[in-house]
Amino acid sequence: PPAIAKPSPELLGDLLLELQRPADARKAFEESLAHTPQRVASLLGLARTQALLGDRAAAEQTEATLRLILRRSDHPPADLRSSRQ
């Protein structure tokens, strides 16, 4: 079988964001994180949905988690710097 690049819930979250359905996307990213905790791409998507939904406190908490995970990274993802856009 082919390798899976993204967990299905994360892929669904990305699609729902493209369709401008952040509430549904948030649920998908949360499901993804239930199966793969601290997955950076899912956390980025979750932070983006939280910001879009106006949940600033949750977005800041998710971004703080990302910073902890990535603190030793040489090149943090650009998405971390733009999750509130």
C-alpha positions as CSV (number, residue, x, y, z in Angstrom):
1,P,0.0,0.0,0.0
2,P,1.1,3.6,-0.5
3,A,2.6,5.6,2.4
4,I,0.2,7.9,4.1
5,A,1.5,11.5,4.1
6,K,-1.2,12.8,6.5
7,P,-3.7,11.2,8.9
8,S,-7.2,11.3,7.4
9,P,-8.7,13.6,10.0
10,E,-5.9,16.1,9.4
11,L,-6.5,15.9,5.7
12,L,-10.2,16.5,6.3
13,G,-9.4,19.5,8.5
14,D,-7.3,21.0,5.7
15,L,-10.1,20.5,3.3
16,L,-12.7,22.0,5.6
17,L,-10.5,25.0,6.1
18,E,-10.4,25.5,2.3
19,L,-14.2,25.2,2.3
20,Q,-14.3,28.0,5.0
21,R,-15.8,25.6,7.6
22,P,-13.5,26.3,10.6
23,A,-15.8,24.8,13.2
24,D,-15.9,21.5,11.4
25,A,-12.1,21.8,10.7
26,R,-11.5,22.3,14.4
27,K,-13.2,19.0,15.2
28,A,-11.2,17.2,12.5
29,F,-7.9,18.6,13.8
30,E,-8.9,17.7,17.4
31,E,-9.7,14.1,16.3
32,S,-6.3,13.9,14.5
33,L,-4.5,15.1,17.7
34,A,-6.4,12.4,19.7
35,H,-4.7,9.8,17.6
36,T,-1.3,11.5,17.0
37,P,-0.7,13.9,19.9
38,Q,1.7,16.8,19.3
39,R,1.7,16.4,15.5
40,V,2.9,19.8,14.3
41,A,0.7,20.0,11.2
42,S,-2.4,19.2,13.2
43,L,-1.5,21.7,15.8
44,L,-1.0,24.3,13.2
45,G,-4.4,23.6,11.7
46,L,-6.0,23.7,15.1
47,A,-4.4,27.0,15.9
48,R,-5.6,28.4,12.6
49,T,-9.2,27.3,13.2
50,Q,-9.2,28.6,16.7
51,A,-8.1,32.0,15.5
52,L,-10.7,32.0,12.7
53,L,-13.4,31.2,15.3
54,G,-12.3,34.0,17.5
55,D,-11.0,31.7,20.3
56,R,-7.9,33.8,20.9
57,A,-7.0,32.1,24.3
58,A,-7.2,28.6,22.8
59,A,-5.1,29.7,19.7
60,E,-2.5,31.2,22.0
61,Q,-2.3,28.1,24.1
62,T,-2.0,25.9,21.0
63,E,0.7,28.2,19.6
64,A,2.5,28.0,23.0
65,T,2.5,24.2,22.7
66,L,3.9,24.5,19.2
67,R,6.7,26.8,20.4
68,L,7.6,24.2,23.1
69,I,7.7,21.4,20.5
70,L,9.7,23.5,18.0
71,R,12.0,25.3,20.4
72,R,15.0,23.3,19.2
73,S,14.0,23.4,15.5
74,D,16.4,25.3,13.2
75,H,13.5,26.3,10.9
76,P,10.1,26.6,12.5
77,P,7.2,26.3,10.0
78,A,6.1,29.6,8.4
79,D,2.5,28.6,9.4
80,L,3.4,29.1,13.1
81,R,4.2,32.7,12.4
82,S,0.9,33.2,10.4
83,S,-1.7,31.0,12.1
84,R,-3.7,34.1,12.9
85,Q,-4.0,35.3,9.3
